[in-house]
């Protein structure tokens, strides 16, 4: 039976939702704050609806945020400068930018902490990560004997434990490679709606914008999803999202793993996808305004350490004009 909330109660919950968002956007939110927010959100259907409404509002205001960024590039410059000056204190860098965004965009700036425009700072879910890599950073991690992880750029993970033992990770966002030399039990990676498990071998999981891609490099890996399960052998890959899982397809494992050696490999990849991938590794933002070239196929091996050189090559190959803006923003048109 559905019970309608009184108007006063609804208004109070909406105010609470806004208060939580302001706290999370302040740059001073702690692990306890995030846990408290989750408990509040899960307390009732009314609370969940209030959060959903905040999300809807943010999506509706997203174009306005983009216009604000374009009209006030100084905000981007302030953020990037703060990040450089406080590389060891990311909370302060977030606070500096969020303060400017909130004052400029009101509630939209607050909601931006949950759904950040241009991916300029981590989302709320990423704040709760045990380990997070910055733009362009790659990190080797050992969470359990016999299992080595390599986290790629802009990756957030949280440990999964059972009886005090680490048994896997939640891949909140980003990309990770898993090398298992010897494990007493299967090591698992949960990404979105799916779970990947293996006892030995090598596999990689990429989870971006709600879509996951699992690639088996060596050995075999079991991928479990509500819509079915797949067992991948070396050189096979599967893609899934919240609603479906595809079939296993053959891939070049060396191409998929090239990022581990500092290289990006593209084979007949649309230019828009190439730019999006570059944005994961390069500070700032590359904006492709030449929509007519978005589907133009690109092939090549590009060094991650020289992405600005790659952008110059792209600019010349497609006769694009480039305009540099503060904060590392490059507009190609």
NORFEN-V454339 format. One record per backbone hydrogen bond with DSSP energy under -0.5 kcal/mol. NH is the residue of the N-H (numbers start at 1). CO is the residue of the C=O. If there is no record, write none. Layout:
nh: <NH/NH>
co: <CO/CO>
This chain:
nh: <4/10/11/12/13/14/15/16/17/18/19/20/21/22/23/24/25/26/26/27/34/35/36/37/38/39/40/41/42/43/48/49/50/51/52/53/54/55/56/57/58/59/60/61/62/62/65/66/67/68/69/70/71/72/75/76/77/78/79/80/81/82/83/84/85/86/87/89/92/93/94/95/96/97/98/99/100/101/102/103/104/105/106/108/109/110/111/112/113/114/115/119/120/127/128/128/129/130/131/133/136/137/139/141/143/144/147/148/149/150/151/152/154/155/156/157/158/160/162/165/167/167/168/169/170/171/171/172/172/173/174/176/177/178/179/179/180/180/181/181/182/187/188/189/190/191/191/194/195/196/197/198/201/202/203/204/205/206/207/208/211/212/213/214/215/216/217/217/218/220/221/222/223/223/224/224/225/226/228/230/232/232/234/235/236/236/237/238/240/241/246/249/251/253/255/256/257/258/260/261/262/263/264/266/269/271/272/273/274/275/276/277/278/279/280/280/281/281/282/285/287/287/288/289/289/290/291/293/294/296/298/300/302/302/304/306/307/310/311/312/313/314/315/316/317/318/319/320/323/325/328/329/329/330/331/332/332/333/333>
co: <2/6/7/8/9/10/11/12/13/14/15/16/17/18/19/20/21/22/23/24/30/31/32/33/34/35/36/37/38/40/44/45/46/47/48/49/50/51/52/53/54/55/56/57/58/59/61/62/63/64/65/66/67/68/72/72/73/74/75/76/77/78/79/80/81/82/84/86/89/89/90/91/92/93/94/95/96/97/98/99/100/101/102/105/106/106/107/108/110/111/111/116/117/123/124/125/126/157/157/155/280/134/151/149/141/147/144/179/141/177/139/175/134/152/173/131/170/168/165/162/160/165/160/188/158/169/190/156/170/156/207/205/150/203/148/177/178/201/146/179/146/198/167/196/169/189/194/191/224/189/222/187/180/218/178/215/176/213/174/211/208/240/206/238/204/236/202/215/202/200/232/197/221/230/195/222/228/193/225/223/221/230/219/216/216/233/249/214/212/244/239/237/235/251/252/252/253/255/257/258/259/258/302/300/298/296/294/270/270/271/272/273/274/275/276/277/277/278/278/328/285/330/286/287/332/332/289/290/291/293/269/266/264/300/262/303/304/306/307/308/309/310/311/312/313/314/316/315/331/329/325/325/326/285/323/287/330/321/331>
